[in-house]
Amino acid sequence: MSPLDEFTTALQRYQPYLSEAQFAALLAESEHIAPSAVRLNLLKSKVTAIERLTYLSKKYSWVTKTIPYSADSLQVSDAMVFPSQTREFQLGQYYIQDAASVLPVSLFSPSDKPLLKLDMAASPGGKTTQMIDASLDKDFVIANDSAASRLSALRTVLQTWGASNFAITNYPGERWGDWFPETFDQILLDAPCSMQSLRASASHPHRPITVDERSRLATRQEALLFSAAKALKIGGELVYSTCTLAPEEDEAVVSILLETYPGVFHIDPAPAQQYNVAGLTEFEGQRFHPKVHHALRIWPFVFQTNGFFAVKLIKDNPIPTERNQPPSRDFGATGYKSLSSKLSQELNYTIQETYGFDFEYRLRELSLIPMRKMDIIQMIPRGYLERFSSLPYNAVGMPLGRFIRDQFEINVEFVLRFGSEFSLNVWQLQEDQVEQWMRGFDIRGIDPVGIDTGTVIAIQDGEGNNLGAAKYSTKRLRNLLPNRHLTQ
């Protein structure tokens, strides 16, 4: 059977569950690749999302459409300059993703208090950044992925975003429930799946999905979901999602959880009612728990996106667990030590005086604690230190800077996140210099007035975009911009 025939067969599975008009709409949408969306980085925007997105759309002649479930995103169907080719994208001011994949994190309720969050299968990190944005980086987020090969990409995404209140871990998602029962306020399980979204996709071409593959995926999805269910606090929210519309991986998996633990969870019905969508309660002779009717089955014709499935579960009662000890090491083995009161005060004063930036206030706001390892100062989340300090990590927090011969030098990652808030030691480049800068070149033949030699300064362009950091020496701005931001 050819790939096209396989895809036609996949579509026909769903014909009995759709009206004639809906199935015709499904066939029509399936012939076209869904446009991607841009989601604004709220950590790096000085204005409202709608103002910034409107500006970018005009600047690059984007043809856009709003997304009903995200005020921070736009779907881009055409452009004079594509979203992946802009300076703002290079600098991490927005993320490009499938529009449907913005939905799951949007289902979480906002909170006015800091939360503990877990992204159980986080790579490549787009949804993790959305979880971080929800509180403007005030919540502590653990971004976990079971595949070590995917951690590098995950770390790069979070660094580019400018996140600070996070840790990256590399453990089987199936273990978290018994390691940390009733611990997290919000958990996202965007589960590995068959990716059968019922729509053409350049990145995921049509391929046959066997019954055996679906069964193996469903078995793992069930184990992951049960683990997430145990790790969630009473009253906490768990969003389960997939980028497939195969009911074996969607309603069937959620149904097993509800039937195994009756009275423990309820599904929030409001989102499905708001968007006039519903989960299936039976498919090909298999009946599901009636409450999965409140799930969000997003057919491609609903929002003109790829197909998607999501459900928001709220935990009402505890689940019995067999508590096991998680991996552990003494935090002292990391080499990080608390700062003395004197050094802490000196750092606060130095940053305030050098950059006009209220560093002490930002530390309190984001619940970050500077700690020292040899000559390095790292800002480590209080949420990690208070709840998970013995759990080994792949990455944690954000570098603040380092001491070079007793002189403190700010880190470029810190400048990329907070440089737009500096009022001192900021230098604006001319547009021809910006092009050189974004290719990684130093800027020569320049002597910024009022800036001391050897100072790390924040660089901006004429539009106020934060271009990272330079170290000033006589008639030279040495480019400190990381390679991931450079024009290729």
N, C-alpha and C positions, 0 to 999 in steps of 0.2 A: 504494500500500500504506500502511495506517495505521501510526502509530508502534507500536501494540500488535502488529500483524501482523509488523512488522519485528523486534520484540523476540522474538516467538515463533519466527520463522525463525532468529534468532541463537542461541537456545537449542537448537533442533533440530540445528544443526551438530554439536553435541557428544554427541548421543544415542548414536552408535555407539561412543563411547570411554568410556562409563560403563555400569555395571551397571544393571539395571532399578531397583533400590532407590536407587542413587545419582542416577539421572536424576529419579526421583520427588522425591528430596530437593532437587535443584536447582530443580525447578519450584516446590516449596513455598517455598523460601527466596527465590526471585526475586519473589514477590508482596509482600514486605515490605521496608521501608526498614531497612537495618542501623543499629543504634544506634551513636552515636559513642563514642569513648573519651576519657578524661582521662589525660594522662601527666604525672606530677609533675615539677616543676622541682627537680632535685637540688641546684642551686646555692643555692637559697633555703630549703631545708628543714633544720631543726635535728635532726629525728628521722628514723627509718627511713621508707622509702617506705610500707611497709604500715601503720605507725602513723599517718602523716599522711593517707593515703587513707581509712583506717578512720574517722578523726576527721571528715573532710570529708563522708563518706557519711552518718554519723549526724547531723551538723549540718544538712545540707540534705535529708535523707530521700531519698538516691539509692538506687535499686534497681540493684545492680551485679552484674557477673560478672567473674571473673578472666580474664586473657589468658595463655595458656600460655607465650608467648614473651617476656613482659615483666612483671617483678616491680614495675615502677614505674607500671603503668597499670591502669585498670579500665574495662570497658565499662559504660556507663550506659544502661539501658533505660527508666527512668522516674524522676521526681524531683518533690519538692515545690517546690524551687527549682532551676531548670535550671543546669547548669554554666556557661553563658555569662552568667549573671546574678548571679554572686557577687563579693564584694569580692576574694577570693583570685584569681579569674580576672583581674580588672582589674589586679591588682598583679603579674601574670605568675608566679604560683605553680604554675600548671599550663597545659598546652596541650591544646586540643581538636582531635582529628583522627580520621580513619577508623581503626578498630582494626587493619585489615589493613596499613595504611601504617606501623604501628609495627614490623612484622616485619623489613624489610630491614636497618636499622641494628643490630638485635639479633643479626644473623648475624656481625658482626665479633668477632674475638677480643679479650679484654681484654689490656692490656699494663702492665707495671710501669715502663716507660720512656716519655718523651715521644715522641709520633709526629707526623709530618706527614700531614695528611689533606686530601683534596679532595672537596668536594661539587660535582660537575660541572654539575648543573642544579638549583640550590638553592632557588629561589623556590617557595613563599612562606617557607620556612625551618624548618618543623616538624622535618624529618629532620636539618637542620643542628644544631638545638638538642639533638637526641638524640645526635648525634656529639660535641658539646661536653660533654654530661653524662657520657658514657662515661668520661672522665678527670677529671671535675669541673673542667673548663676548663684542664687542664694541657697538652693537646695543642694544636698550632697548626693551625687549620682555615681553609682557603680556601673561602669560599662564592661560587661563580661562577654567574652566569646570563647567557645571551646576550642577553636582552631588557632594554634599559635601562628600559623602562616598569615592570618588575617589581622593580627594585632598591629603591625606596622602601619597599615592603611588606616586603621581605627585611630591610632595615636596621631597620625598626620592630620586627619579631619578635625579632631578636637583641638589640636594646637593651632591650626589655621583659623578655627572658629574663635579662639581666644578664651577658651574655657579654663577655669581654675579650680572649681569646686567638684572635682571628680577623681576617681581612681579607675584604672583599667586592670582587669583581672582575666585570667586564662584557666577557667575550670569548667567541667561539665555542668551544664545548666541543671541536669537532673539531680545534682547533689545539694543545691542551695537550700531546698526546703528542710532537709534534715540537719543541715549545718546551722542555719539561721531561721528557726521557726518563728513566725509571727513577729517579724523584724521590720519589714518595709511598709511605708505608707502607700507607695504606688509602684507597680511592677508592669513593665511592658514585656510581653513575650511575642515578638514578631517571629514566628516559628519558621524554621527551614521547611520548604514545601516544594511541590512539583512545578510551581510557577505557571500553572495553566490559567492565565488571566483572560482567555478567550478573545484575545486581540493581538494583531500583528505587533511585533516589537523588534527593533533593530538589535537590541542586546540579548533578547531571548527568542530566537526563531522557533517556529513550530517544531515540536518533536513528539513522538509517541510516548504516552505515559501508560505503563502496564499496570494491571491490577496488583501485581506483586510489589511494584514500586510504591503505589499508593498505600498499600498495607504496611510496608516498612516505614514509610514516612509517618503514617498515622500512629503507629506504635511509639515512635520517638516523640511525636507531638504530644501524645497523651502523657508520657513520662515527664516531659518538660512542664506541661500545664499543671500536673499534680504537684510537682516541685514548687512551682510559682505559687500555687494555692496555699501550700504549707508556709511558705516564707512571708506571706502577706499578713499584716496586722488585722485584728478585728476592726471593721469599719474602713479598711483600706480598699483600694481600687486596683483591679487587675485587668489589663486590656490584652486580649488574645487576638492576634491578627495573622493573616497569611495573604500572599499575593496570588493565590489560586482560588478558583470557584468550585473545586471538587468537594462535594459535601462530605466525602470520607475524611477529609483533612480539616473540615470546618465545623459544621453543625454536629457531626457524629462525635468529634473529639470533645466538644463542649458538653454534649449530651451525656457522655460517659462520666464526666466530672460531676454534673448535677445529680445523676442517678446514684453515683457512688457515695456522695456526701449530701444526702437530702437535708434541706434546711440550712445548709452552711452558706450558700451563695444565693444571691438573686441578681438577675440581669437588669441593668438600668434600661427601662423601655423608652426613655425620652429621646435619645438620638435617632432611633429607628422611626419613631413617630414624627420627629422634626423633618426628616428627609424622605418620609413616605417610602421606606424600604422595609423588608422583612426577611428573616431567615426561613429556610425550609423546615417543615416539621415532619416530612417524609420524603424519601427518594428511593426509587427503584425497589420498592417493597420494604424498605427499612424505615421504621418510625423513630423519631427523635423526641427528646424531652419537649413538652409543649412550650416551655419558656424560651427555647431558642428562636421562637418567632420574633423575639425582641432583638435578635442580632442584626447586624448591618451587612446584608448581602448586596454588594455594589456591582450590579451588572454594568458592562461598559457603556450602555446607553443612558444610565442614570445621570452621570456628570460628564459624559464624554471623556472618560479616563480608561485606563486598564481596569479589568475586573479586580475586585478586592473583597476581603471578608474581615470583619472586626466585631468584637463584642466586649462590652464593659461589664465586668463582674464585680460585685461588691460583697465583701465577706461579712457575714452576720454572726457566725459562731466558729469556735476553734475546730481544728482538725487534729486528730491524734497523730503524733509523729514519733519516729524512732530517732531521737536526737543523736547525731554523730559529731565527733570533733572535726572541725575544718582544718585544712593545712595551717600550720602555725610556725612562727619564728619570733624570737624576742625582737621588739622594735629596735632595741639598741644595736642589733646586728646590721641595721640599715646604715648606721654611721651618723644619722641625724641626731642633733642634740639641741635642747632648748637654748635660746639666746639669753644672755645675762640681761638684767634690767638696764644696765648701762648701755650695752650694745644695741638693745632694742630702741632705746631713746635716741641714740646717735643716728640710727638708720631713719627713724621717723623724721628727725630734724634735717638730715642730709637731703632726703627726697623732697621734703616740703620746701627747703631753701633753694634747691637746685632746679626744681621743676614747677614750683607753685602748686603742688598736688597734695591733697590731704590724704596721705597714705594711711595714717592711723585710722581715720574714719572708714576708709575702704576695707581695711582688714576686718574691722568690727562688722561692717555691713555684710561681707561675704563669709564671715566665720573662718578666716584663714589665719594660720599661725606660722610666722617665719621661723625656720629652723636651719641650723648650720651643719654642713658636712665638709670638713676641711676648709677650703676657701669659698665654697658654694653656699648661697642662701636660697632655700626653697620655701615657697609658701604652701603649707600642707593643710588640707581641710580639717577643721575641728571635728566634723562628722566622722572622718576616718580615724583620727586619734582617739576619739571617745568611744567608738563602737567597733572598730575593725583593726586596731593597731597591730595585732599579731597576725593578720592575714597578709601573706605575701602578695605583692602587686607587680604589674608590669610597668605602670607609670602612675604618678600621683601628683596632683597640684600643678603649680606653675613656678618656673624659676624666677627669682627676683633679681639676682645678680651675683657678683663674685668680688672677692678682695684680691687686688693685684698690688703687692708690696704695700699692704695696709691701706690702700686706697680702694674705696668701694666703687664698682662700676655696674650700672644697671644693665639688665639683660634685654636683648632685643624682643623676646617674647612678651615681656612686661610692657615694653613701649608699644608693640603692635596692638595690645589690648587697651592700654590706658593712655597712650600718647596723645590722643585727641582731646584729653582732659587737661593736658599740661598748659600752663600759662607762661612758663619760662623755658629757655633753651629749646625753642622750636624754630625751625628754619623752613621757609617755603622755597621750593625749586621753581625755576622757569619751566615751561612746557617742554622745550627741547632737552633740558636737563633731566626731566622726568623720564623721557624715553630711554636715555642712557641708564638712569637709575634702575628702571624696571628690568633691564637686561643684565644687571649685576655690576655695572661699572661704577668706579669711584667718580666723584665730581671734583675736578681739579681747577686750580686758578681762582679759588674763592676764599675770602676771608670774612666770615660772618661777624658783624659788629656786635660787641658785647658778650661773645662766647669765648670762654677760656680754652686754650689748647689742651687736648687730652680729654675733653668732656664728651660723653655720649649724649647726643641730642636727638630730638624727635624731628622727623622730616615729613613735610606735607606738600601736596600739590596746590595749584591755584584754586581748586574746588574744595579744599579742606580735607581731602582724603588722607588718612594716616598711612604714610609710606614706610613706616618702620623707623630704624635708628641708624645714625652715622656716628663715627668717632672722629672728632675734629682734630686735625693736625695742620700745621702751617700750610695754607693754600690748598687744603685737601679735605674732602669729606669721605672718609672710608666707609664703604657700603657694607652694612651688617645684615642686610635683608636675607633671610634664609632662602635656599634654592627653590623651595616649594612655591614661593611667591614670584619667581622670576619669569619673564617672558621667554618662552622656549624658541 
